[in-house]
Amino acid sequence: MDTVTVVRERILKLCAERNISINKLATICALPPSSIKNILYGRSNDPKILTIKKLCDGLDITLGEFFSTPEFDALEQEIK
């Protein structure tokens, strides 16, 4: 898996755990739904950390909690 896919899967998992839709997530995070959908549908290949931070704030988790998963730990180094 690549980084964008892991970010997308993490967002979807967190929404599923909380039983919220993408539109509800956008409202909670004060983000346009298009910003989240661009990440989810692969139109944003480099989501900004501030966008991820807003998602975390809306989901009431830290950035550390967002990125602290086996999937993120298993990502290969981008630059070798």
ChimeraX attribute file (.defattr): number of C-alpha atoms within 10 A of each C-alpha:
attribute: neighborCount
match mode: 1-to-1
recipient: residues
	/A:1	10
	/A:2	12
	/A:3	16
	/A:4	18
	/A:5	16
	/A:6	16
	/A:7	19
	/A:8	17
	/A:9	14
	/A:10	17
	/A:11	22
	/A:12	16
	/A:13	12
	/A:14	16
	/A:15	16
	/A:16	12
	/A:17	9
	/A:18	11
	/A:19	10
	/A:20	13
	/A:21	12
	/A:22	18
	/A:23	15
	/A:24	14
	/A:25	21
	/A:26	19
	/A:27	13
	/A:28	15
	/A:29	21
	/A:30	13
	/A:31	16
	/A:32	12
	/A:33	15
	/A:34	13
	/A:35	14
	/A:36	23
	/A:37	16
	/A:38	14
	/A:39	20
	/A:40	19
	/A:41	13
	/A:42	13
	/A:43	13
	/A:44	14
	/A:45	13
	/A:46	10
	/A:47	16
	/A:48	10
	/A:49	10
	/A:50	9
	/A:51	15
	/A:52	19
	/A:53	16
	/A:54	19
	/A:55	23
	/A:56	19
	/A:57	15
	/A:58	17
	/A:59	17
	/A:60	11
	/A:61	14
	/A:62	15
	/A:63	15
	/A:64	9
	/A:65	10
	/A:66	18
	/A:67	15
	/A:68	11
	/A:69	12
	/A:70	8
	/A:71	16
	/A:72	16
	/A:73	9
	/A:74	10
	/A:75	12
	/A:76	11
	/A:77	7
	/A:78	7
	/A:79	4
	/A:80	4
